[in-house]
Structures are given as C-alpha cells and as structure tokens.
Amino acid sequence: MNLYSESLLVHFRRVEELEKDAINLVSINLNETQICDLELLCNRAFYPLKGFMTREEYESVLEYERLPNGFVWPMPICLDIPQSTAEKITTGQSLGLCDGEGFLLAILHVTDIWQPDKRREAQQIFGTENEDKHPYVFNLYHKTNSYYVGGTLEGLHQPQHFDFPELRLPPSETHRIFTQKGWRHVIGFHTEKPLHCAHKEMVLRAAREVSASIFLHPVAGIPAPGDLEHFTMVRCYQAFVTKFPKNMISMALLPFATRKAGPKEALLQALIRKNYGCSHFMVTHDQADPFMHDGENNFFYPAGSAIDYVKSYEEEIGIKTVPAHPMAYVEDKAQYLPLQEITRDMTTKRISSSELRRRLEFDLEIPEWFSFPEVVEELKKTYPPRHRQGFTLFLTGLSGAGKSTLAKYLYVKFMEMRDRPVTLLDGDIVRKHLSSELDYSRKHREINVRRIGYVASEITKNRGIAICAPIAPYEESRRYNRELISKYGGYIEVFVSTPFQVCEQRDRKGIYAKAKQGLMHGVTGVDDPYIPPSNPEISIDTSELTAAEAAQEVLLYLEETGYVR
C-alpha cells in the first residue's frame, strides 16, 4: 500500500469515528451562506483560516483588517447560531454542522461563543449602520442569528453538488490545471452577472496588459430545486467561454456567499483567487457594490475605491491588481473601446441591464454588437416575454375591503383568457387548508402570509397566475414574498385601500362588532395594526368602484406592463 492510499485509509477511519461520536453531539443545519463558507474553509480557498473565526480573530479583523498573526484579512467569516443553540454548548465541546437535510458535513471544535455588536460590525465592514441604505446591513440585523461560534473545523464530507460537477473545482485542482497548461500568469475574473460582448473585450484587454491567461470564476452557490436562473447563468458563462481562442481561458464555479461589502469584499475575492492559483486579479470600478448602476453614478462605495484598496495590499498578499476598464461600443468603428479612449466626435451605443431585461420581457430585438446569440438564447429560456411569464397578484387590505370579491372577479377573467393556469389563494381558504393550526398572533400571521407566498412562488415559477387575497397586515412578510416571488416572474401588489369605516359597515362576518364588544381579540384594524404597503403597484378603493371597475383597473395595469395581451 502506498503513502497516498494509507493517508486515505486514515482519513476514512477518522471520518467513521467522528460520525459515530456525532450521534450524541449538538448539531445545527446550515443555511446556504453558511454552507458556502464551510466549503471554502474546508477546501482551503479561505486559507489561512482553519475554521470559523474565533472572537480574537473576529475582533482583530474588525479593528485592523488582519488576523492576530498579522495576515491580511478584510472581513469576518463567522458562524452565527440562535440563542437556543448557544445555550446548549460550551467552549471545549464540538458542534455538528449539517446541510439542510441533516446530513453531517463537518465538526466544529468550539473555542469561543459570543454575542457580537452588530452595529459595530456593520460600520466597520459596510461603512454604515443604516439598514435602509445597505441591503446587507439589513441582512446582518434581521437574518443573522444573535450569537457567533468559532473554532477549528474537521471536514467530513463536501456539500453535495449535483449540478455541473466538472466545474466545481477546489484550489488544489485549479493549481494542477494551470501547471498542466503551462500557465505562469493567470488573471482571475470574479463575476455574478451575465457576460456579453463588452465583457469579452474588457477581459481580453486586461489579460493583454499583463500577458496572462484567463480564469473565469463566476459565483454559483447552492441552487434551490427549480432555480432556473442558476442553470441559465452557468449556461451563459459556458457559451461566453467559447468566444475565446482555445487554451486562453479556463472556467470553474465558486461557492461564494456575497456580502456586497465593496472594497473589503474585493480584497477578499483577491485573496481567494490567490489561493486558487491566480497571479493577477481583475477589479472593476464598482466591484462588490450593492447596487446595479447601469451607467449611472449611484454607487454606494466611491467609484474606483475597490481598485485602489486592493492595489494597496497587492505586494503583501502576493497577487497583482489589474483594473478592468469599462467599455463602450463605438458605432463609427464597429468595435468596443475603453471609455477613456472615446472622443466627443465618436457615436457610442449601450444597452443597460434594465434595458436588456425590458427587451427580453417585451420580446424585442437584442443586437449582436451587444451580446452573443448563444447567450441571448439561454437568457430567453429563463426570461420569456412577460405575456408568457407567471405572475402573482397579491391583494392586501382590511377585512371587508373587497379583496375576496375582486380576487374572484379577476380569477374568472383570467380563466376566460385561457392562456395560463390560474390559482386563487383566498385568505380564509388558505387558513382552512394550509394554516389551520395557526392562531392570530403576529408570529403566526407572518407564517401564514409567507406560506401563501411560497405556494404563489411555485405557481409563478411554473408560468401560472397566482391570485392571493390575505389581509397580510405587516410589511415584513409582504417584503419577504416580493423578494421570493420576483425571482421567478411578476409580482404585483394591490393595496385594497377601502377605509375602515366602510369595511366596518360591510362586516359580513361580524368580527369588528365582536372585537369592539371584547368578544374577539387581535382583530386587524381594531386592536391589532394594519401597516399599509409602502409602494404598491396598484391602489384601489372599492368604496368608490364596483368589482368590475376595480378588476378593469388591474387588467389595464397588467396590459400596460405586458403581463397580458
């Protein structure tokens, strides 16, 4: 038996021992972000980290952008856990880390458990404590658990990837490939968006500047079942790679959970590419910015700050920074040029991301100077014209506002059109069949509305029409549903804004009268608040309109926005 076989045998025996011991361990199921972090810790893409950060490492990174040993590291990589789990473990114990199905992936040998100051973390990492200004500050406050746990990891199994296994390469494999190809200079390109003709010219120009081969390394997390966008993006990247000369470019997928922390995240991305074997890293002027710019100057972080920040550390971390120059199509020359080379007498053309989406949604031409036909074809499979997409009509308002009547009227109209399957999710019907065990506390109302959103998202994903008519009194659950459903198709929020006095007069169920007599509690509009939507697509007051007129307003909006013909 050779040394390699012996080491494998030792590893498998150790895994068996840990799995037996893990039966008695406290364990948690990791979310997608945590699984991505775990995979990059275990495959050494996050080298020199040996596990989720300890409190000393966390504090050092926040204060000095370095690990306690002096190694440059710009952002925390922490494992957040709920208070209920934190109360079950102590330092010196081990914590089982499982995937969403409870399959054991790794053991964390705990050295620290603490409650972080999230506002300080937000200020140090994102540059703001304001959750309204930065979406990932909101995530930190509301979607990250209240305790962190740190320690060293023993990986048992890699997270399972059934999609594109040939592209899920660890750093050890990319090092081997680069050596095999004879590539000494390799420029890494991090991307999370579809790539078009301008990106090809931008990448080629950057590669020529440093005489390097190209490593296209797009982000690909763990796709959910039915996540068409993930597969479309990878297919687009594969089509993009075919537009380069052979042996000039290589591609792999990166299981990276973005935080959109601007310059600091750009530096983390550079460190990752160094671990994957790159000698250079291409940085854009808006790298890891939380907002889509489409050519406008609405950056959260100053334009170009990521380039300057990564460049300031390049000698120390051992990977060179290559600025990515924005390109524009010059009609007179029928070619792309960097913006700094374009003169006033040149006529340029551009299509923004929002304009591309509009053209896909309205089935308009996408010119070949902008994107490759193979890429456009892949995009059309996931983003069909709006009149072929699924969509959700989410009606919200007080009891008695007219939601159910309007929903039933619209249901009939869509059934008459006969172009897509239609499902009516009325609030009372859902309560009976989907949420019968829930009461009317705020927590259970939120759960009920999110369940409705999940069912509607599945209908929308499969190109159907979902009509939802719950009260949905809280903005948080409505926002959750908007974010969920918008991934798969249209989301149209209809605020049925009928005044409370009119709703009280209608009161066919007698709930308002019972509430005022003290016979019912937690009634929305009486002793429980209704928070009106902040920005609905449509507002309708049914005290001023018949059901037919209200339905016509909705249908006219859908026709104007392209969802019906």
ABEGO torsion letter per residue (X at the ends): XBAAAAAAAAAAAAAAAAAAAAAABBBBBBBAAAAAAAAAAAAGAAOABAEBBBAAAAAAAAAAGBBAAGBBBABBBBBBBBAAAAAABBBGBBBBBBBAAGBBABBBBBABBBBBBAAAAAAAAAGBABAAABAAAAAAAAABBABBBBEBBBBABBBBBABGAAABBBAAAAAAAAAAAGBABBBBBBBABBBBAAAAAAAAAAAAAAGBBBBBBBBBBBBBBGBAAAAAAAAAAAAAAAABBBGABBBBBBBBBBAGAEAAAAAAAAAAAAAAGBABBBBBAABGBABBAGGBBABABBBGAAAAAAAAAAAAAGBBBBBBBBBBBBAAAGBBBBAAABBAABBBBBBBAAAAAAAAAAGBBBBAAABBAAAAAAAAAABBBAAABBBBBBBBEBBGAGAAAAAAAAAAAAAAAGABBBBBBBAAAAAAAAAAABBABAAAAAAAAAAAAAAAAAAAAAGBBBBBBBAGABAAAAAAAAAAAAAAEBBBBBBBABBAAAAAAAGAAGAAAAAAAGABBGBBGAABBBBBBABBABBBBAAABBAAAAAAAAAAAAAAAGABX
